[in-house]
Amino acid sequence: MEFEKAKETFIQTWGKLGSEWGINRTMAQVHALLLIAPEPLSTDEIMSDLQISRGNANMNLRDLMNWNLIEKVIKPSDRKEYFEAEKDIWEIARRITRERKRREIEPLKDVLKDLKKVKGDKKDKALKQFTETVGNLETFVDKMDKSMDFLLKADEHWFFGTLVKAFK
């Protein structure tokens, strides 16, 4: 496979995976492009490579910065803004985990905590089923939260070594 074809396949695949994980496809494609770029890219270069509008590029670059996956780079004597991605895949996984925890797990834990305070007739079967389901979901979410904390604190080599031992 020629390099340009491989590059296009990588960008398209990353975009497809991103959309399956709940991330905008174009955002994932911009991230993929920056991930494989040997040097920081300008907005114009990103627009040209991905054939997207300036508004689309700017919106997705801003979102990637909010996720802490890319950063703005200033080149001396150049007024353009350039962007580069974190290249360490382990660090990328940590940053995504941290952001998903903040955006998804923590708000869900707050809602479940409030739902546990539901009032009603303790003998009502529907209320009993509701509180049991909320309790089970809360237990599951707490375990997910602890697993995410574990991943965030783990050293890459130790984590994968432990994982391999667990599957033996």
N, C-alpha and C positions, 0 to 999 in steps of 0.2 A: 504494500500500500504506500502510495506517495505521501509525503509530509502534509501537503495541503488537504488531501482527502482524510488523513488521520486526524488532523486538527479539526476539520469540520465535523467528523464523526464524534470526536470527544465533546465538542461544544454542544452538539445536538443531543448526545446521550446525557450529559450533565443537565441540560435544560429539561429533558424528559423526566429524569430522576427528581429534579427540583420540584416540578409540577406534581409529581406523585407524593412528595413529602409536604405539599401544601405551600410551596413557594412559587411565585410567579415564574413562568418559563423563561421570560426574557431576563429577569434578574439572575437566574441560574446560568444562563448563557453568558451574560456579562461577567459573572464571577469566573466561569470556566475560561473565558478568553484571558482575563487578567491572571488567572492561576498559571497558565502555560506561557504567558508573555515573559520573555527574558528581561525586558525593560519596562518601566512604567509607561502606560498608554494615555493619550489625551482623549478627551470626549470625542473629538473629530475622528480619531483612529478607531475608537470603539464603534461609533456610528457607521463608519465605512465598512469595517470588518463584518458587522452583524446586520447591516442594512436596516437600521432603525432610526427613528427620528431623534432630534435633539431632546425634545421633551421626554421621550421614553428613556433615552440614555440617562438624562439628568435625574429622573425619578428613581431609576433602578440603582444608579450610583449612590444616591442619597440613602436608599434603603440598605444597600450593602455596607455603607459606613455606619448606619444605625445598628446593624448586626455586628459591627466591629470585625468584618471580614476583609475590608479593604481600607486603605488610607490614601489621603491626598498627598501628593508629592509636588514640591515646588522645585523647578529647575532654574538655576541662576540665569539671568538675562532672558528668560522666556516668560511671557505673561500668561500662557496657557496653564491650566491645571492638569496635572497628570495623576494617574491612579495606579496603585499596585496592590496585589492581593497578598495576604499571608500565604506562604508557600508550605509551611509545616502542616501536614494533613492532621496530625494528632492535635495540634493547637487549633486548627479549624474545627475539628470535632468538639473540642472543649468549648469554643466560643459559641457554636451552634447549640450545644447542650445547655450552656448557661442562659442563652437568650430564650430558648424554648421553655426552659424552666420558669424564667421570669414572666414570659408572655402567656403561658398555658397552664402550667402546674400550679403556680402560686395563686392565680385568680380562682382556679377550680377548687383548691383547698379552702379558700375563703367562702365560696358559695356552699360547699358541702358542710362546712362548720355551721353556717347559718341554717341550712336545711335540717340539720340534726335537732334544732330547737323547735321543730314543728309541734303545734299543739292540737289536741283533739282527744277523742275518746280512745283510751288505751286498748279497749276491747274491739275496736273497729278493725276488721281484717285488712281493709285497704290501707289504713294508717300503719298497721303493723308491717305489711309488705313494703310500704314506702320507706319506713325507717330502717328496715332490714337491708333493703337495696342501697340506700344512701350510706349506711354503715359499711357494707361490703365494698362499695365504690371508694369510700374514704380510706379504708384499709389498703386497697389496691393502689390508690394514688399516693399514699404515704410511702409505700414500698417503692414505687417508681421514683419518687422524690429522693429517697435515700440512695437508690441505685444511681441516680444522676449525680448526687453529691459524691458518691464513691468514685465515679468516673472522672469527675472534675478534680478530685484530689490525687488520683492515681498517677503514678509514673508509667509511662508507655511500656517500658520493658517489663516491669513488675506486673502490670495489668495483663499483658498478653501471655506472659509466662504462667500466671495464675489461671487464666482462661484455658490455656492448653492443658494444664494439669487437671483441670476440672473435667475435661472431655476424655481423658485417658481412662 
